[in-house]
Amino acid sequence: MVLVGVHVSIAGGVDRAVDRAMERGCDVFQIFSRNPRGWASRELSSEETGRFAVKMEKSGLSLAVDHMPYLPNLASPKDDVYAKSLQALAEELKRCHALGIPYLVTHLGSHLGSGWEAGLGRIGGAIEDVFSQTEDGEVVLLLENTAGGVNSMGSSFEDMGAIIERLESKRLGVCLDTCHLFAAGYELRTEEGVQETLETFDREVGLDLLKLIHLNDSAGGLGSRLDRHAHIGLGEIGESGMRAILADRYLKGLPMILETPIDSVRDDVGNLRKVRSLCRQQGLEK
């Protein structure tokens, strides 16, 4: 059974995300627990977290995932940005704990020209520092791969493996974004390509650390380094690639979140239906 869902809004209260996920027919869903485009966050009240917990328990939904906001940069050489990024990460881990959300997804950021080694040191130091501030280990921080833009960290499995090896923490895992993978040069259009990609991931990182998939088609070609998501089956990965991903023995048991466009072609519900149609074709439906 493939567990699939989308990113939903918390407008009107974080508990409203549960309602929206159910309305769209999700099995799982992802949120920003606060404004993703700002540094400031409003503290969650016990009433809010209580409503969220009650709705989750009654919903039948399998999983809620939180995503870090856009501004933090754990690899930044700028001390002011770095300090605010650490604070934002620590706060977000605490918010996840209060909401009972087990996974927090984060991008690794950009070294802004300071170099890969410097960026790696900043990321490792940030996570070590934040983990020491947030002793509760129930929330797992998932490192998300990137498409490989200039100065970005985390586009290669070697990047991710180096960070995880340095930290050696049970509080770390990985979220793989299929669009980012493909744009970074990892083949996903065939069963053989998916298998080879995952074998490489297992060598460099470890399949036991893979906890979540961001299931997105890619508007850019293989190795384009273009971070532009496309509708399921309508991008460069295509239907055959999506079938290969959905049917893979390592991936099909993982929760999958769609971050696909909403436009005149399809909305979230349309892309969910497409994924489930592809699953039915392969006997993977619920």
C-alpha positions in Angstrom: 0.0 0.0 0.0 1.4 3.4 -1.0 0.7 6.2 1.5 0.4 9.5 -0.3 -0.6 13.0 0.5 0.1 16.7 -0.1 1.3 19.9 1.6 -1.7 21.7 3.2 -2.2 25.2 4.7 -2.6 25.9 8.4 -4.6 29.1 7.7 -7.2 29.6 10.5 -5.2 27.4 12.9 -2.8 24.5 12.7 -5.6 22.0 13.4 -7.3 23.1 10.2 -4.5 21.3 8.3 -6.0 18.0 9.4 -9.4 19.0 8.0 -7.8 20.0 4.7 -5.8 16.8 4.4 -9.0 14.8 4.9 -10.9 16.9 2.4 -8.3 16.1 -0.2 -8.3 12.4 0.5 -4.7 12.2 1.9 -3.2 9.3 3.7 -0.4 11.6 5.0 0.2 15.3 4.8 2.8 18.0 5.3 2.6 21.5 6.8 4.6 24.6 7.6 3.7 25.1 11.3 4.2 28.9 10.9 4.7 31.6 8.2 7.4 30.0 5.9 8.6 33.4 4.6 9.5 35.1 7.9 11.7 34.7 10.9 9.2 35.4 13.6 6.8 32.7 14.9 3.9 32.8 17.2 4.0 30.3 20.1 1.5 27.5 19.8 -1.0 27.4 22.6 -1.9 24.2 24.5 -5.4 24.6 23.1 -4.1 24.6 19.5 -1.9 21.6 20.0 -4.7 19.8 21.8 -7.1 20.4 18.9 -4.5 19.2 16.5 -3.9 16.0 18.5 -7.6 15.2 18.8 -8.3 15.7 15.1 -5.3 13.6 14.1 -6.4 10.8 16.4 -9.9 10.8 14.9 -8.9 11.4 11.3 -7.4 8.0 10.4 -4.5 9.8 8.8 -1.2 7.9 9.1 1.3 10.7 9.4 1.8 14.5 9.7 5.2 16.0 8.6 6.5 19.5 9.3 8.8 21.4 7.0 11.2 24.1 8.0 10.5 27.7 6.7 12.4 29.1 3.7 14.7 31.7 5.3 17.0 29.6 7.6 20.4 28.6 6.1 22.3 26.1 8.2 25.3 26.5 5.9 25.5 30.3 6.0 28.9 31.9 6.6 27.0 35.0 7.8 26.9 34.9 11.6 23.6 36.8 12.0 21.8 34.5 9.5 23.4 31.4 11.0 22.4 32.4 14.6 18.8 33.0 13.5 18.8 29.7 11.5 19.8 27.8 14.6 17.1 29.4 16.7 14.5 28.7 14.0 15.5 25.0 13.8 15.4 24.6 17.6 12.0 26.3 17.8 10.6 24.1 15.0 11.8 20.9 16.7 10.0 22.0 19.8 6.8 22.9 17.8 6.9 19.4 16.3 7.2 17.8 19.7 4.2 19.9 21.0 2.1 18.8 18.0 3.1 15.2 18.1 4.7 15.4 14.7 7.5 12.8 14.3 9.4 14.3 11.3 10.8 17.8 10.5 12.1 18.2 7.0 15.0 20.7 6.4 17.0 21.9 3.4 20.7 22.1 4.1 21.2 25.6 2.7 23.9 27.3 0.7 27.6 28.0 1.7 27.3 31.2 -0.3 30.8 30.8 -1.8 32.6 29.9 1.4 33.2 26.4 0.1 31.9 22.9 0.6 34.1 22.1 3.7 33.0 25.3 5.4 29.4 24.7 4.6 29.7 21.1 5.9 31.2 22.4 9.1 28.4 25.0 9.6 25.7 22.4 9.0 27.2 19.9 11.4 27.8 22.5 14.1 24.3 23.8 13.7 22.6 20.5 14.1 24.9 19.4 17.0 24.1 22.7 18.8 20.4 22.5 18.3 20.2 18.8 19.3 22.0 19.7 22.6 19.3 22.4 23.2 16.4 20.1 22.4 17.0 17.0 24.5 13.8 15.2 23.5 14.6 12.8 20.7 11.1 11.9 19.5 11.3 14.2 16.6 13.6 13.1 13.7 15.2 15.7 11.5 15.0 14.7 7.9 17.7 16.2 5.6 16.3 16.9 2.2 18.4 16.6 -1.0 18.6 19.6 -3.3 18.6 20.0 -7.1 22.2 21.2 -7.1 22.0 25.0 -7.6 25.2 27.1 -7.3 26.7 26.8 -3.8 23.9 24.6 -2.5 24.6 21.8 0.0 23.0 18.3 -0.2 22.6 17.7 -3.9 24.7 14.6 -3.8 24.5 11.5 -1.7 28.1 12.0 -0.7 27.1 15.4 0.8 24.3 13.8 2.9 26.5 10.9 3.9 29.3 13.2 5.1 26.9 15.2 7.3 25.2 12.1 8.8 28.6 10.3 9.4 29.9 13.4 11.2 26.9 13.6 13.5 26.1 9.9 14.1 22.8 10.7 15.6 19.6 8.6 15.8 17.7 11.8 15.5 18.7 12.2 11.8 17.0 10.7 8.7 16.6 11.6 5.0 13.8 12.9 2.8 14.4 12.3 -0.9 12.8 14.7 -3.4 12.4 13.0 -6.7 12.5 16.2 -8.7 15.6 17.3 -7.0 17.2 13.9 -7.4 16.6 13.9 -11.2 17.7 17.5 -11.6 20.9 16.7 -9.7 21.7 13.9 -12.2 20.2 10.7 -10.6 18.4 8.6 -13.1 14.7 7.8 -12.3 13.1 7.2 -15.6 13.4 3.4 -15.6 13.3 0.6 -13.1 17.1 0.1 -13.6 17.7 3.7 -13.1 15.7 3.8 -9.8 17.5 0.7 -8.6 20.9 2.0 -9.4 20.1 5.3 -7.7 19.0 3.6 -4.6 22.0 1.3 -4.5 24.2 4.4 -4.6 22.2 6.0 -1.8 22.5 2.8 0.3 26.3 2.9 -0.1 26.7 6.5 0.6 24.0 7.1 3.2 22.0 4.0 4.1 18.5 3.0 3.1 17.6 2.5 6.8 17.8 6.3 7.1 15.3 7.0 4.3 12.0 7.9 6.0 10.1 10.1 3.5 9.7 10.8 -0.2 8.7 14.1 -1.8 7.1 12.7 -5.0 7.4 15.3 -7.7 8.0 15.2 -11.4 10.6 17.5 -12.9 10.2 20.3 -15.4 14.0 20.2 -16.0 16.0 17.4 -17.7 18.4 14.9 -16.1 21.2 16.9 -14.5 19.6 20.3 -15.3 20.0 21.4 -11.7 16.6 23.1 -12.2 14.4 23.1 -9.0 11.1 23.2 -10.8 8.4 20.7 -9.9 6.0 19.3 -12.5 2.7 17.4 -12.4 3.0 13.7 -11.8 3.8 12.0 -15.1 3.9 15.2 -17.1 7.5 16.2 -16.5 10.8 14.8 -17.6 10.7 11.8 -15.2 7.4 10.9 -16.9 4.8 8.2 -16.2 7.2 5.3 -16.7 9.6 6.8 -14.1 6.8 7.5 -11.7 5.6 3.9 -12.0 9.2 2.7 -11.3 9.4 4.8 -8.2 6.0 3.8 -6.9 6.7 0.1 -7.5 10.2 0.0 -6.1 10.4 -2.4 -3.1 12.3 0.1 -1.0 10.1 3.1 -1.7 6.6 1.8 -1.9 6.3 1.3 1.8 7.4 4.9 2.6 5.1 7.9 3.0 5.0 10.1 0.0 4.2 13.8 -0.1 3.4 15.6 -3.4 4.6 19.2 -3.8 3.2 19.6 -7.3 1.9 22.7 -9.0 -1.7 23.9 -8.7 -2.9 25.3 -12.0 -5.3 24.9 -14.9 -3.8 21.5 -15.7 -4.3 19.9 -12.3 -4.7 20.7 -8.6 -3.6 18.7 -5.6 -6.5 16.3 -5.8 -5.8 15.7 -9.5 -2.2 14.8 -8.8 -3.3 12.5 -5.9 -5.7 10.8 -8.3 -2.9 10.3 -10.8 -0.6 8.7 -8.3 -3.4 6.3 -7.2 -4.2 5.5 -10.8 -0.6 4.6 -11.4 -0.7 2.5 -8.2 -3.8 0.6 -9.3 -2.2 -0.2 -12.6 0.5 -2.1 -10.7 -1.7 -3.6 -8.0 -0.5 -1.2 -5.3 -3.8 0.4 -4.4 -5.1 0.5 -0.8 
